[in-house]
Amino acid sequence: MLAYFRQAWRLLRESPVLGVVSVLGTALAIGLITLTFASQRLIPEGDFYPAYKRHRMLFWNSVQIRNDEKNSSSSSAVGLRLAKLFAEIPSAEAVAISERFSDTYGFRRTGEPHERQRYILGTCADFFKVYDFEFLAGVPYTKEEVEAGARVMVIGEQVAREFFGTEAVVGKELLVDFKPMRIVGVVKDVSSYLSSVTANAWMPYSLSNSVKYGSDLRGSLKVDFLAHSSEEFPVLRKEISEVISKIDAEIAPDY
C-alpha cells in the first residue's frame, strides 16, 4: 500500500494531469466495486418494490434427481406437476409459480412492419399476491385464465408508452410472436436487479414456450412461498419436505 502511495506521489510530481487522472480512475474503480457488491447483497435480500414481503418468503428454484444405481444425477428448474403440488401446501398464505427466467418475444402493434424484442415472464395468478405490483391501470389475470391458457398479459408502463404513447391501454392488443395478446393490466416497471421477477410483460405460464417442453418434475419453473409470518417457516418447510418425500416414494426403484 505504501509503495502505491509513493508511486502516485511521484506520478503527480512528474505529470500532474496524468497523476490526477490515475488517482481519480482508481477511486472510481474502487467505488464501482463497492457499489456492485452492495447491490448484489442488499438488493437480492432486501424488501422493496414489488418484493415487499421477502422477509416472510421461502424459495424453491431447482430440482436434482439422483440415480444411485448408475451413480448419476441431473438438475434443472422445477417441473409443472411438482410446482402445482407445492402450490397446494395449506400453511402458505400464497404460492407463486413462475418461470425461473423471462424469455424474449417479438412485440408489435397490428400494422407495424417490424417487431421489437421484449421480455415476458410466465406466471400463475397468485404471483400478483406474493409480489405487490403497483397497477397503474387494470388488474392481474385470473386463475381461470391461466388454466385456460387465455392470451392475456400484464405489461410494464414503459412498454405501454412505447407502443401506445399512454398507460390507458387496458383491453387493447399487441401482437406477440405474431399472435394477439389482450392487455389486462399495466404496472409500474420493476428494477432489472430483481432478475427473477422483472420483465417487460407478464403472462400465464400456460402460454410460455419453456413450460411446453418441461416434464412433471424438471422444467423451467420456480416456486415462491409466502408465509403468514416468518415464525411459520418451520411448518412450511415441513410441508415442503412432505411433498418431496411423496415424490421420492413415487420415483424410487422397486426393490
C-alpha positions as CSV (number, residue, x, y, z in Angstrom):
1,M,0.0,0.0,0.0
2,L,2.8,2.4,0.9
3,A,4.5,1.6,-2.4
4,Y,1.3,2.6,-4.2
5,F,1.2,6.0,-2.5
6,R,4.8,6.6,-3.3
7,Q,4.2,5.8,-7.0
8,A,1.1,8.0,-7.1
9,W,3.1,10.9,-5.5
10,R,5.9,10.5,-8.0
11,L,3.4,10.4,-10.8
12,L,1.7,13.6,-9.6
13,R,5.1,15.4,-9.4
14,E,6.2,14.3,-12.8
15,S,2.9,14.6,-14.7
16,P,0.2,16.3,-12.6
17,V,-2.6,15.8,-15.2
18,L,-1.8,12.1,-15.7
19,G,-1.4,11.7,-12.0
20,V,-4.8,13.2,-11.2
21,V,-6.5,11.0,-13.9
22,S,-4.8,7.9,-12.5
23,V,-5.8,8.7,-8.9
24,L,-9.4,9.5,-9.9
25,G,-9.6,6.4,-12.1
26,T,-8.5,4.2,-9.2
27,A,-11.0,5.9,-6.8
28,L,-13.8,5.4,-9.4
29,A,-12.9,1.7,-9.8
30,I,-13.0,1.1,-6.0
31,G,-16.3,3.0,-5.8
32,L,-17.9,0.9,-8.6
33,I,-16.6,-2.4,-7.0
34,T,-18.1,-1.3,-3.6
35,L,-21.4,-0.4,-5.3
36,T,-21.5,-3.7,-7.2
37,F,-21.0,-5.7,-4.0
38,A,-23.5,-3.7,-2.1
39,S,-26.2,-4.0,-4.8
40,Q,-25.6,-7.8,-5.2
41,R,-26.1,-8.3,-1.4
42,L,-28.7,-5.7,-0.5
43,I,-31.0,-5.8,-3.5
44,P,-31.5,-9.6,-3.6
45,E,-32.1,-9.8,0.1
46,G,-34.0,-6.6,0.9
47,D,-37.7,-5.8,0.8
48,F,-38.6,-3.3,-1.9
49,Y,-40.9,-2.9,-4.9
50,P,-42.5,-5.3,-5.7
51,A,-41.0,-7.8,-3.3
52,Y,-42.1,-6.0,-0.1
53,K,-42.8,-9.3,1.7
54,R,-39.5,-11.1,1.1
55,H,-38.8,-11.3,4.9
56,R,-41.6,-13.9,5.0
57,M,-40.9,-15.8,1.8
58,L,-39.2,-19.1,1.0
59,F,-38.0,-20.0,-2.5
60,W,-37.6,-23.3,-4.4
61,N,-35.6,-22.8,-7.6
62,S,-34.2,-26.2,-8.7
63,V,-34.6,-30.0,-8.6
64,Q,-32.0,-32.7,-8.6
65,I,-32.8,-36.3,-9.4
66,R,-30.2,-38.9,-8.5
67,N,-29.8,-42.4,-9.8
68,D,-27.8,-44.3,-7.2
69,E,-27.6,-47.5,-9.3
70,K,-26.0,-45.6,-12.2
71,N,-24.2,-43.1,-9.9
72,S,-25.6,-40.2,-11.8
73,S,-27.7,-37.1,-11.3
74,S,-29.4,-34.4,-13.2
75,S,-30.5,-30.9,-12.2
76,S,-32.9,-28.3,-13.6
77,A,-35.5,-25.8,-12.6
78,V,-38.9,-27.1,-11.3
79,G,-41.4,-29.1,-13.4
80,L,-45.0,-28.1,-13.7
81,R,-46.5,-31.0,-11.7
82,L,-44.1,-30.6,-8.8
83,A,-44.8,-26.8,-8.8
84,K,-48.5,-27.4,-8.7
85,L,-48.0,-29.8,-5.7
86,F,-46.1,-27.1,-3.9
87,A,-48.9,-24.7,-4.6
88,E,-51.3,-26.9,-2.7
89,I,-49.4,-26.6,0.5
90,P,-52.0,-25.5,3.1
91,S,-50.0,-23.4,5.5
92,A,-48.8,-20.8,2.9
93,E,-50.7,-17.6,2.5
94,A,-50.0,-17.7,-1.2
95,V,-47.7,-19.6,-3.6
96,A,-46.3,-18.1,-6.8
97,I,-45.4,-20.3,-9.7
98,S,-43.3,-18.6,-12.4
99,E,-40.6,-19.2,-14.9
100,R,-37.2,-19.0,-13.4
101,F,-36.1,-16.6,-16.1
102,S,-38.0,-14.4,-18.5
103,D,-37.9,-15.1,-22.2
104,T,-37.7,-12.9,-25.3
105,Y,-40.7,-12.5,-27.7
106,G,-41.4,-10.3,-30.7
107,F,-43.7,-7.4,-29.9
108,R,-45.5,-5.2,-32.4
109,R,-48.8,-3.4,-33.0
110,T,-51.1,-4.5,-35.8
111,G,-49.9,-2.9,-39.0
112,E,-46.3,-2.2,-37.8
113,P,-43.7,-3.6,-40.2
114,H,-41.1,-4.6,-37.6
115,E,-41.0,-6.4,-34.3
116,R,-39.2,-5.3,-31.2
117,Q,-37.8,-7.9,-28.8
118,R,-39.1,-7.7,-25.3
119,Y,-39.0,-10.0,-22.2
120,I,-42.0,-11.8,-20.9
121,L,-42.2,-13.8,-17.7
122,G,-44.8,-16.6,-17.4
123,T,-46.6,-16.8,-14.0
124,C,-49.6,-18.1,-12.2
125,A,-52.3,-15.7,-10.9
126,D,-51.1,-15.8,-7.3
127,F,-47.8,-14.3,-8.4
128,F,-49.5,-11.0,-8.0
129,K,-50.5,-11.8,-4.4
130,V,-46.9,-12.8,-3.5
131,Y,-45.5,-9.7,-5.2
132,D,-47.1,-6.3,-4.7
133,F,-47.1,-4.8,-8.2
134,E,-48.4,-1.3,-8.4
135,F,-51.2,-1.4,-11.0
136,L,-51.5,1.9,-12.9
137,A,-54.4,0.5,-14.9
138,G,-56.4,-2.7,-15.0
139,V,-56.0,-5.8,-12.9
140,P,-54.0,-9.1,-13.0
141,Y,-55.1,-12.1,-15.0
142,T,-57.1,-14.7,-13.1
143,K,-56.5,-18.3,-12.1
144,E,-59.2,-19.4,-14.6
145,E,-57.4,-17.5,-17.4
146,V,-54.1,-19.2,-16.5
147,E,-55.7,-22.7,-16.5
148,A,-57.4,-21.9,-19.8
149,G,-54.3,-20.6,-21.5
150,A,-56.0,-17.3,-22.2
151,R,-54.0,-14.9,-24.3
152,V,-53.8,-12.1,-21.8
153,M,-50.9,-10.2,-20.3
154,V,-49.9,-7.5,-17.9
155,I,-47.4,-5.0,-19.3
156,G,-44.9,-2.5,-17.8
157,E,-45.5,1.2,-18.1
158,Q,-42.5,1.6,-20.4
159,V,-44.0,-0.9,-22.9
160,A,-47.4,0.8,-22.7
161,R,-45.9,4.2,-23.6
162,E,-43.5,2.8,-26.2
163,F,-46.2,1.1,-28.2
164,F,-49.3,3.2,-27.4
165,G,-48.0,6.5,-26.0
166,T,-50.2,6.1,-23.0
167,E,-50.8,3.8,-20.0
168,A,-54.5,3.7,-20.7
169,V,-54.3,0.6,-22.8
170,V,-56.4,-2.0,-20.9
171,G,-58.4,-4.0,-23.5
172,K,-56.1,-3.2,-26.4
173,E,-54.0,-5.8,-28.1
174,L,-50.3,-6.4,-29.0
175,L,-49.1,-9.0,-31.4
176,V,-46.6,-11.2,-29.5
177,D,-44.8,-13.6,-31.9
178,F,-47.5,-12.7,-34.4
179,K,-50.4,-13.8,-32.2
180,P,-52.7,-11.3,-30.5
181,M,-52.5,-10.8,-26.7
182,R,-55.0,-8.7,-24.8
183,I,-53.7,-6.3,-22.2
184,V,-55.5,-6.6,-18.9
185,G,-53.2,-4.5,-16.7
186,V,-50.4,-2.0,-16.7
187,V,-47.9,-1.9,-13.8
188,K,-45.0,0.3,-12.6
189,D,-41.8,-1.0,-14.1
190,V,-39.5,-3.3,-12.0
191,S,-35.8,-2.9,-11.4
192,S,-33.7,-5.2,-13.5
193,Y,-31.8,-6.2,-10.3
194,L,-34.8,-8.4,-9.5
195,S,-33.9,-10.8,-12.2
196,S,-36.3,-13.5,-11.1
197,V,-39.3,-11.1,-11.1
198,T,-38.5,-8.4,-13.7
199,A,-39.8,-8.4,-17.3
200,N,-41.4,-6.1,-19.8
201,A,-44.6,-8.1,-19.5
202,W,-46.1,-11.0,-17.6
203,M,-48.5,-13.7,-18.9
204,P,-50.0,-17.0,-17.9
205,Y,-47.3,-19.6,-17.6
206,S,-49.5,-21.9,-19.6
207,L,-48.6,-19.8,-22.7
208,S,-44.8,-19.9,-22.1
209,N,-42.6,-21.7,-24.6
210,S,-40.4,-23.1,-21.9
211,V,-43.2,-24.7,-20.0
212,K,-44.5,-26.6,-23.0
213,Y,-41.3,-28.7,-23.2
214,G,-40.8,-29.4,-19.5
215,S,-41.5,-32.6,-17.7
216,D,-43.5,-33.3,-14.5
217,L,-40.6,-32.9,-12.1
218,R,-38.0,-31.0,-14.1
219,G,-38.7,-27.9,-16.2
220,S,-38.3,-24.2,-16.3
221,L,-40.2,-23.0,-13.2
222,K,-39.5,-21.8,-9.7
223,V,-41.8,-21.6,-6.7
224,D,-42.0,-18.7,-4.2
225,F,-43.8,-19.4,-0.9
226,L,-45.4,-16.6,1.1
227,A,-45.8,-17.5,4.8
228,H,-48.3,-15.6,7.1
229,S,-45.2,-14.8,9.2
230,S,-41.6,-15.8,9.4
231,E,-42.5,-17.8,12.6
232,E,-44.4,-20.2,10.4
233,F,-41.3,-21.2,8.3
234,P,-40.8,-24.5,10.2
235,V,-44.3,-25.6,9.4
236,L,-43.9,-24.5,5.8
237,R,-40.6,-26.3,5.4
238,K,-42.1,-29.5,6.9
239,E,-45.0,-29.4,4.4
240,I,-42.5,-28.8,1.6
241,S,-40.5,-31.8,2.8
242,E,-43.6,-34.0,2.8
243,V,-44.2,-33.1,-0.9
244,I,-40.6,-34.1,-1.7
245,S,-41.0,-37.4,0.3
246,K,-44.1,-38.2,-1.7
247,I,-42.3,-37.6,-5.0
248,D,-39.3,-39.6,-3.8
249,A,-41.5,-42.6,-2.9
250,E,-43.1,-42.4,-6.4
251,I,-39.9,-42.4,-8.4
252,A,-37.8,-44.7,-6.1
253,P,-36.8,-48.1,-7.7
254,D,-39.0,-51.0,-6.7
255,Y,-36.7,-53.4,-4.7
